[in-house]
Amino acid sequence: MKWFRWALVGVVGITAAAMIGLYPFNEKAPRQAAERTSPAPGPKEEQHLKQMMLHRDMTATERLIRMDTKGHLRALATHKVNPDKMTSSAAELQKGHQQFKSILWFDGTSGRTKEVRAAQYKPSSEEQKQIASYIVYAKKSLQKGKAYESPAFPQKNPKFYITAEPAKQGGDGVIAVMDLGILGKVKDHQHKNLRLIPYPKEGKYKVESVETDTLRDITVKTGHDNEKASHFYENEIVVTFKRGLTTQDRKKIMNDLHCRPPQKIVNTYIFRSDTMTMNELKDYFLKNWQPDYVEPHYLYMTNETSLDDTPIIPNDMLFSEYQWNLPIIDTTRGWKLSKGANDVIVGIVDTGVDLQHPDLKGRLLKGYNVVDPDKEPLDDVGHGTHVAGIIAANTNNNEGIAGMMWNGKILPVKALDKSGQVRPILSHKE
């Protein structure tokens, strides 16, 4: 189950992106939404879109599995010169990665193989025939110094695929029989998630929903609302207009404010006055120009540590090709400021966490199970493990994904049962 958790990260991300595509967000809603609305998809169209999403999830999951497998096999191929280390490394890999059902060391000169086989690996006779035929193709590719990947099989219900990576020595390499049973689990999971099948009534407790717009939030209107946190230029203001200002408009404002020509970005202008405060500037524009909005010109302070433009790129197998979002938000540069502190504890109140996950090794505290206090906070859904991995998966360890913080601990609290419902806390009398 360990490897199943990280694959769900991709599934959740892809589903979220697809749902955003189905229900586009407009930052000027609801005004524009009233002016221009799109008809909601009908039942048939919705079903078709969901089937497309399911197919995309399955394809993405298989791609992630194959990508992760390649990295592990390449690492194993470097041990080809040491048979004892090969065997121990393969056995260790199978402990934490149950999808490796069989690992074979191929000697291109003699044509012999040495197998490390998982105890639970018992293919049927028909499956064994297909496995043997694809292994033949894998050996031929290795003898040419090339990698190999078979299609998933059996065709109707894919369970396995064969992959191989060459060693540095010509003709030698590593072959693996990989379990694709995760695809069936992802399919079942997404059938529920996308409501492709009637969602069962699970759990012991009834849960009522509330509308999100009944929750109140605090809006920061000026820097003083966020005292000791935000700072702004006292004699400047940022103003956005519904349309760009004409030359005549700009001249009038400059005369009124006794200011220099403003900075401009599309319809947004930054005005500076030598005589007026930010609040006076705000009153002036609201009274005379009917802008879209006005706000202080906030001052963003740099950190004490200066950053160069060279990012930190971890060696986690799925980072470069899969975690494209982290460089976009400058996480790879932010790590130069801080990678997190060992005394930081992040509590995750969710479905629990996979306590044996190899990419969370050494990062988990004891935790607590609210659903069943006599048991460990084990994750029976996958969501809590997903969240824990995003925050604190071990980074730069040639394994899985990179977490946001390299140091620190996770305190898992299982407050949701397997149906995703919150268990109410009962008093001793109850």
Secondary structure, 3 states (H helix, E strand, C coil): CHHHHHHHHHHHHHHHHHHHHHCCCCCCCCHHHHHCCCCCCCHHHHHHHHHHHHHHHHHHHHHHHHHHHHHHHHHHHCCCCCHHHHHHHHHHHHHHCCCEEEEEEECCCCCCEEEEECCCCCCCHHHHHHHHHHHHHHHHHHHCCCCEECCCECCCCCCEEEEEEECCCCCCEEEEEEECHHHHHHHHHHHHHCCCCCCCCCCCCCCCCCCHHHCCCCCCCCHHHHCCCCEEEEEEEEEECCCCCCHHHHHHHHHHHCECCCEEECCEEEEEECCCCHHHHHHHHHHHCCCCEEEEEEECCCCCCCCCCCCCCCCCCCHHHHCCHHHHCCHHHHCCCCCCCCCCEEEEEEECECCCCHHHCCCECCCEECCCCCCCCECCCCHHHHHHHHHHCCCCCCCCCCCCCCCCEEEEEECECCCCCECCCCCCCC
